[in-house]
Amino acid sequence: MTAIADAAHPFSRLDPDAILDAVESTGLRCDGRLSALNSYENRVWQVGIEDAAPVIAKFYRPARWSDAQILEEHAFARELLEAEVPVVAPIETDGRTLHVAGGFRFSLWPRMGGRAPEFDRENVLAWMGRFIARIHVVGARGRFAHREKLSVARLGRESRDFLLGAGFVPKELEPAYRSVADQALDAVEACFERAGPVRGLRLHGDCHAGNVLWTEAGPHFVDLDDAVTGPAIQDLWMLLSGDRVQREAQLAAVLEGYETFREFDRTELLLVEALRTLRLMHYAAWLARRWDDPAFPASFPWFHTQRYWQDHILELREQLGAMDDFPLSG
């Protein structure tokens, strides 16, 4: 299977008939029911199936991932499931999990329900720690050959350069943004230097509350679209919020659960604020890179405003202080 060649392939062509035809090309019989699910990077639909449970159809954004990267994500999900880690793996049809129809690549997934986790509860955080540690135990058993690696260059420097080169930063704020972005990236590099070599492993990569579903049986992830190679702390720091005292207590609960299954290298705590800084920069560039998708201006109207960039510059300045502060102790 080859990657989609047309990088500008518009999701506007993905109408109900195209979705149903794609799903039926795998041998399933649709009953005509469609429900759009919340997703900006890809397009995801719940599709009714005759005499069976609905399935989730995920249509990939053209040219974002290669076929090899998507298939590696699918293989990781199946590896986790075989290890009895509660994640949802893609449905395999005729030995395939990645399909093509109407010019779109797509995959099918079982429907899994759940609610948002309550990260303000200590027992929930400890459970999340155990859950993520189990993912990391499996993640450490092998390597990604095709998925991306977490790096300052990709998340930080490329983001800064794209935003300045594409003209998204208002002209009058460009000097301030360039200055604080350069300082922030230097501080991020210093954090990584202080931490020294850290072990990279296969991660979920985007472990925040919006990507976790909770049931009576506990937490699960419905997909691993942002799976990446990086340090273990990448899957932990986004569970923390509030002031320093609150984050210290939350981290203690997470690590208590985590270390039930896997030792955590506390040197990686030096990277928490550096990773937060990289996420802020990458998020701004992600919005800019997707601005030609009509869903983005409609959903993020505040992005292309003077106020947004003033606040973003302020956030980066605050991160300079956070990266200079003592790390969380765990």
Buried (B, 14 or more C-beta within 10 A) or exposed (E): EEBBEEEEBEBEEBEEEBBBEBBBBBEBEBBEEBEEBEBBBBBBBBBBBEEEEBBBBBBBBBEBBBBBBBBBBBBBBBBBBEEEBBBBBBBEBEEBBBBBBBBBBBBBBEBBEBEEBEBEEBEBBBBBBBBBBBBBBBBBEEEBEEBBEBBBEBBBBBBBEBBBEEEBBBEEBBEBBBEBBEBBBEBBBBBBEEBEEBEBBBBBBBBBBEBBBBEEEBBBBBBBBBBBBBBBBBBBBBBBEEEEEEBBBBBBBBBBBBBEBBEBEEBBBBBBBBBBBBBBBBBBBBBBBBBEBEBBBEEBEEBBEEEBBBEBBEBBBEBBEBBEEEBBEB
